[in-house]
Amino acid sequence: MSEPLRRDHMTTEEWLAWAEADADTRGLPELKPLLAALAAAQRRLRAADWNQDAPRGSAPPGEAAARPDAPESRP
């Protein structure tokens, strides 16, 4: 697999661009619609109303707690 971005966090858009480029490199263009669907589902889940009620500050060790006004930082 080609090297992912070397950061702790990436946005869904950054991940999708990386994953699509990796699919192209591997000669798997048929994977791109599935990757796009996965990214769209991720965006919908992150935007869901019930997600706003999640307790803040209870992130697993090593992960920053999400803030409602913070930009998306994970795929």
Backbone torsions as a table, in degrees:
resi	resn	phi	psi	omega
1	MET	NA	140.5	179.1
2	SER	-68.7	157.7	-175.7
3	GLU	-65.1	127.6	173.8
4	PRO	-73.6	170.4	175.8
5	LEU	-58.5	138.0	-178.2
6	ARG	-91.3	76.9	176.8
7	ARG	-145.3	163.3	177.3
8	ASP	-72.1	-32.3	-175.6
9	HIS	-136.3	150.1	172.2
10	MET	-143.8	153.5	179.1
11	THR	-77.0	166.4	176.3
12	THR	-60.4	-39.4	-179.7
13	GLU	-65.2	-40.7	177.5
14	GLU	-65.1	-43.6	178.7
15	TRP	-61.7	-44.8	-178.5
16	LEU	-61.7	-44.3	178.4
17	ALA	-60.4	-43.8	178.9
18	TRP	-64.0	-46.0	-177.2
19	ALA	-65.9	-39.6	177.7
20	GLU	-66.3	-40.9	177.1
21	ALA	-63.1	-39.4	178.1
22	ASP	-65.2	-40.8	177.6
23	ALA	-62.1	-41.5	177.4
24	ASP	-62.2	-44.8	179.6
25	THR	-59.1	-37.3	-178.6
26	ARG	-85.1	-1.7	-179.6
27	GLY	71.8	35.6	-178.5
28	LEU	-120.8	61.5	-177.9
29	PRO	-63.1	-24.2	179.8
30	GLU	-68.6	-14.2	178.4
31	LEU	-78.4	-23.2	-174.0
32	LYS	-59.5	-42.3	176.8
33	PRO	-63.5	-34.2	177.6
34	LEU	-68.2	-40.6	177.3
35	LEU	-63.5	-41.8	178.9
36	ALA	-63.9	-39.7	178.2
37	ALA	-65.6	-40.3	177.4
38	LEU	-63.2	-43.4	178.1
39	ALA	-63.1	-41.3	178.9
40	ALA	-64.3	-41.2	177.9
41	ALA	-63.6	-40.7	178.7
42	GLN	-61.1	-44.3	178.9
43	ARG	-61.2	-43.2	-179.8
44	ARG	-64.8	-41.6	178.5
45	LEU	-62.8	-42.5	-179.6
46	ARG	-68.2	-26.9	-178.4
47	ALA	-91.3	-4.3	-175.8
48	ALA	-61.6	144.9	179.9
49	ASP	-57.3	-42.0	-177.8
50	TRP	-63.5	-22.5	178.9
51	ASN	-69.5	-26.2	179.3
52	GLN	-68.7	-22.6	-179.1
53	ASP	-87.5	-5.7	-178.2
54	ALA	-62.4	137.7	-179.7
55	PRO	-64.4	136.8	178.4
56	ARG	-89.5	148.9	177.3
57	GLY	86.5	7.6	-179.3
58	SER	-113.0	34.2	-179.7
59	ALA	-70.2	149.9	176.5
60	PRO	-59.8	156.0	179.2
61	PRO	-53.2	136.3	179.3
62	GLY	89.3	-7.0	178.8
63	GLU	-117.1	139.5	177.4
64	ALA	-74.1	144.5	176.5
65	ALA	-68.3	138.2	-179.8
66	ALA	-75.2	143.7	174.3
67	ARG	-115.0	143.9	-178.6
68	PRO	-58.5	-30.1	-177.5
69	ASP	-95.5	0.4	-179.4
70	ALA	-76.3	145.0	176.1
71	PRO	-67.9	154.2	179.6
72	GLU	-61.0	136.2	-177.2
73	SER	-131.7	5.3	178.1
74	ARG	-134.7	152.0	177.7
75	PRO	-69.5	NA	NA
